[in-house]
Each structure stands twice: as structure tokens, then as C-alpha cells.
């Protein structure tokens, strides 16, 4: 590849325009054969990438990134950055199932709608913009504030909890990003989502279950509580109500179909049964939520939890609890 064309791809996050190719000495009539051979791939009218770069992005599930880069190259405006749902994709956030493939951008100077993309007009302080592999996009807190004004509250909290669980942002950063958008359209929805976000929900299932229990009127639990007898770790509980000695666990099939530390599914099931017995021996009682339970069996689960709350403890605790890893997501050690 010509150095001029390689330089253009570096400047424009992996894509180049027809003008870049002509400047590199490529004959306009050669573009068609290059596309038919697979050496080049058209990303957008007049914007291309190499077959190798396209294949790499396809393997990694990052074609949306190339599409964003192609729109920016066509627009040719340094003030435009990737934002909203497109930035959420590039940041690797958990996305709503119904999210469209529309490319979202922000420009401080203009609103515009084009084929497959939409530009929102909004301020972009320098601290709200970063570069990711050469592509300008809104920072994670700004992105979460932007999508929070548009997405359903539960979908937003799922994304917020996921980012908090990995330590990629903090509640303070999220609140600051929201306060910077006070009086913007949708700011009330974003504020509610931020108020509901917590460190310690490690999956969308855990977030949706916690929010459903809250909406049902149950008290808020502690999250990711490690149970110890002396120095021995007995378990890490997804949700725990300390005053009542009650817990709730959110189980997905991945726990048994793809167990960690090289265990088989049967070994994972046996370990889970031993863990359950240990908790019962400590007078800790709880229930498990499968993903469908929130949608199909919530009333029954809430009724069972209320029954455990009323039962309360039958003895003083013989264990201690503390947040595991500060509530952040990390591989859990096997209970001794």
C-alpha cells in the first residue's frame, strides 16, 4: 500500500476517501477492480478500507466503528464526534436489544440528519471528548449521560451498573456528567437512572432483578457481600439483607454451562449445592432468580422473600460479612 494511503487510514481511523486514493496515485478506473477482488471494501459511498482491515473488524464485531469513521470522513468536519448509542457501542456498554444501527454523532455547531446517521447539536467541552484508536468520541460518563436521556430507565441502569462494576467510571463522575446537562431534554430520565445505579450489580440479570424488587417495595439489599467464618470465605452473595439474614442469588445458565476455573458443569453444580448447605447451616436463607423469573414469576418470588423477612433470624450470626472486592467485578475464589 502506498505511504500516502496508509497515512490517510491512520488519520481517519482505518478508512480513506476517493480523494486520498487519487492523491496516492491510484487510477480512478482501478477502484472497481480493487473492490471486486476484495482488496478494498466500500464502507460508505466514496469511502473505503482494505479487505484486511474490514475482515479484522468483522471478526471482532466492530464494523460499527468503521461505519462511524466513514461518516466522519465524508463529513470532513473536525468538530464532529461519535456520541450517544454509537459511542456506547464503541465503549463496549451493554446495549438495549431494540437499539438501531443508526450512527449517532454530536457537533457543537449544527444539527443534521443524513443517510444512516444523525448529528445532534450540543456543547462538547474538551473534557467530554477522547480518542479511541484515532476515532473521536464522547467519554464514558458523557456517553452514559447522553444515552440516559433517550433510553428506557432500566436499560440505562443496566449500562451504568455494568460500567461501575468494572471500575470504568464512578457514581461521582456520572452525577457530574448529568449535572452538566441539567434542563436538557430527557435529563429527568437520566437523573433517575443515575440515582438507581449501584456498584455491585455484575450482570444485566442482577440489575433487572434488583430494580424489580425495589419496584415491588422491598428494602434495598447490600450487593456482593462476602460471608466469612473466621478467615474462611463461605460465599459471595449477590444481594443480602443483613437485618434479616436473607439473601437472593441471580443465576444464569452460564454458571453451569461455562463454569470458570476449568470445572465441569457437574462440578459447578455440586459446589453450588455445598455452598447452599453452608449458608443454611449459618441460618442464612434465600431464593434464586433465573432470568425468566423477573418477567414471569416475580410475584411469587417477592412473596417468598417477604416470608423469609417475616421469619427473620432464629439465632445470632456466627459469621461476618463485608463487600467483596469493593463491589467490583472480579473472578471469585472458590469457597473453602
Buried (B, 14 or more C-beta within 10 A) or exposed (E): EEEBBEBBBEEBBBBBBBEBBEBBEBEEEEBEEBBEEEBBBEBBEBBBBBBEBBEBBEEEEBBBBBBBBBBBBBBEBEEBBBBBBBBBBBBEBBBBEEBEEEBBBBBEEEEBEEEEBBBBEBEBEEEBBBEBEEBBBBBBBBBBBBBBBBBEBBBBBBBBBBBBBEBBBEBEBBBBBBEBBEEBEBBEBBBBBBEBBBBBBBBBBBBBBBBBBEEBEBEEBBBBBBBBBEEEBBBBBBBBBEEBBBBBBBBBEEBBEEBEEEBEEEEBBEBBEEBBEBBEEBBBBBBBBBBEBBEEEBEEBBEBBBEBBEEEEEEEEEBEBEBBBEBBBBEBEEBE
